[in-house]
Amino acid sequence: MGNFTFEKTEIKDVFVVIPKVFGDNRGYFMETYSEKDFKEAGLNYNFVQDNQSSSTKGVLRGLHFQKTYPQAKLVRVLKGEVYDVAVDLRENSETFGKYVGVLLSSENKKQLLIPRGFAHGFLVVSETAEFAYKCDDFYHPEDEGGLLFSDETVNISWPKLDCELKLSEKDKIHPTLKNLNFKFKEGI
């Protein structure tokens, strides 16, 4: 199917996206997104915003979501390596509270497609990382929600690092799944 392989994960609607890479002695070329190829795979997204961040080893960003304006995301790493996580917060989902975790790197060029209804975050495991992602809705700062990265119910198996974790103040105090008092409705 075009220039991408779409690998299913343990959670319905979450895909690892692997682009075809064309390389020679000059370097490489790859498409990172093609609306045509995604639609042929049944993945109908209208991405409206691209974001990029730079972080150092041990930075953990997340787990974030927007409540009223949920976002689907297509995430990838431009430089370095991160452990990327998506937690299912969809009401009545068979996998509610479960997560998918994938190592994304500039070397493996994998991407993670995360539909609406998930909390998202990542941990930088290389010395530095540049992270980029597409969103299918705009960012609304007043609409932020979060899930505690260390929630014991979700029990994310974050990679062990030889340094302290670096989190924002808000990421240190997000509620646990048990105390979240929020679920995404079906059909978001």
C-alpha positions in Angstrom: 0.0 0.0 0.0 1.9 3.0 -1.2 5.0 4.1 0.7 3.9 3.0 4.2 3.3 -0.1 6.2 0.6 0.2 8.9 1.2 -2.2 11.7 -1.7 -2.9 14.1 -0.9 -2.7 17.8 -2.6 -4.3 20.8 -5.0 -1.4 20.9 -7.6 -0.9 18.2 -7.0 2.1 16.0 -3.4 2.7 17.2 -0.8 2.0 14.4 2.9 1.9 14.1 3.5 3.6 10.7 6.7 2.5 8.9 7.6 4.6 5.9 9.6 3.2 2.9 13.0 4.7 2.9 14.9 5.1 -0.3 18.6 5.4 0.3 21.9 5.5 -1.5 25.4 6.9 -1.0 24.0 10.4 -0.8 21.7 9.7 2.1 18.0 8.9 2.1 14.5 10.1 1.1 11.1 9.2 2.6 7.6 10.4 2.7 6.5 11.1 6.3 2.8 11.5 5.5 0.6 11.0 2.4 -3.1 11.7 2.7 -3.7 9.3 -0.2 -1.9 6.4 1.4 -3.4 6.9 4.8 -7.0 7.1 3.3 -6.3 3.9 1.3 -5.5 2.2 4.6 -8.8 3.5 6.1 -7.1 6.2 8.2 -9.0 9.4 7.5 -7.4 12.3 9.3 -7.3 15.9 8.5 -4.1 17.2 10.1 -4.2 20.9 10.7 -1.1 21.7 12.9 2.5 20.5 13.2 4.5 20.7 16.4 8.1 20.1 17.3 10.1 19.9 20.5 13.7 19.4 21.6 14.5 17.7 24.8 17.5 16.1 26.7 17.8 12.6 28.1 15.4 11.9 31.0 12.8 14.5 29.9 9.3 12.9 30.2 6.6 14.9 28.6 3.0 13.8 29.4 0.7 12.2 29.6 -1.4 14.9 27.9 -4.8 15.2 26.1 -7.4 17.8 25.3 -10.9 17.2 26.8 -13.3 19.1 24.6 -11.1 19.3 21.5 -9.4 15.9 21.4 -6.5 15.4 19.0 -5.4 12.5 16.8 -1.6 12.6 16.4 1.0 11.2 14.1 4.3 11.3 16.0 7.9 10.7 15.0 11.5 11.4 16.0 13.7 13.6 13.8 16.9 13.1 16.0 17.6 10.7 18.8 15.3 8.2 20.4 12.2 8.3 22.6 9.9 5.8 24.2 6.4 7.0 23.1 3.2 6.0 24.9 -0.5 6.2 24.2 -3.1 5.4 26.9 -6.6 4.5 25.9 -9.1 6.8 27.7 -12.1 5.9 25.5 -15.3 5.2 27.5 -16.5 1.6 27.0 -13.3 0.6 25.1 -12.2 -3.0 25.7 -8.7 -1.6 26.3 -9.6 1.4 28.5 -6.6 2.2 30.7 -4.2 0.1 28.6 -1.3 1.5 26.8 0.9 1.1 23.7 4.6 1.9 24.1 7.0 2.1 21.1 10.6 3.1 20.7 10.7 5.8 18.0 14.0 7.0 16.7 15.7 8.8 13.9 17.3 5.4 13.0 14.2 3.3 12.8 12.0 6.1 11.4 8.9 4.5 12.8 5.9 6.7 13.6 3.0 6.2 15.9 -0.6 7.1 14.9 -2.7 7.9 17.9 -6.4 8.4 17.4 -8.6 10.8 19.4 -9.4 9.6 22.9 -5.9 8.9 24.2 -3.4 10.4 26.6 0.0 10.8 25.1 3.5 11.2 26.3 7.2 10.3 25.7 10.5 9.8 27.5 13.7 10.8 25.9 16.2 7.9 26.1 19.0 9.3 24.0 21.3 12.3 24.9 19.0 14.6 23.0 15.9 14.2 20.9 13.9 16.3 18.4 10.3 15.2 18.3 7.7 16.2 15.7 4.0 15.5 15.4 0.9 16.3 13.4 -2.5 17.0 15.1 -6.0 16.9 13.6 -7.2 19.8 15.8 -5.6 23.0 17.1 -4.1 23.3 20.5 -6.4 24.9 23.1 -4.4 25.6 26.3 -7.5 26.0 28.4 -8.6 22.5 27.4 -5.6 20.6 28.7 -6.0 17.3 30.6 -3.4 14.9 31.9 -2.8 11.5 33.4 0.0 10.8 35.9 2.9 9.2 34.1 3.5 6.8 37.1 -0.1 5.7 37.5 0.0 2.2 39.1 -3.2 1.0 37.4 -1.9 1.8 33.9 1.6 0.5 35.0 3.6 1.9 32.1 7.0 0.1 31.8 9.1 3.2 31.1 12.7 2.4 30.2 15.2 2.6 33.1 17.7 5.4 32.6 21.0 6.3 34.2 19.7 9.8 35.1 16.9 11.5 37.0 13.6 12.0 35.2 12.9 15.7 34.3 9.2 16.6 34.3 7.3 19.9 34.2 5.5 20.8 37.5 2.1 20.1 36.0 3.2 16.7 34.7 4.2 15.7 38.3 0.7 16.3 39.7 -1.7 14.9 37.0 -4.4 12.7 38.5 -4.3 8.9 38.4 -6.7 7.0 36.2 -8.8 6.2 39.3 -9.1 9.9 40.1 -9.3 11.2 36.6 -13.1 11.7 36.5 -12.9 12.0 32.7 -13.4 9.6 29.8 -13.7 10.3 26.1 -17.2 9.6 24.8 -17.7 7.2 21.9 -17.6 8.6 18.4 -15.2 11.5 19.2 
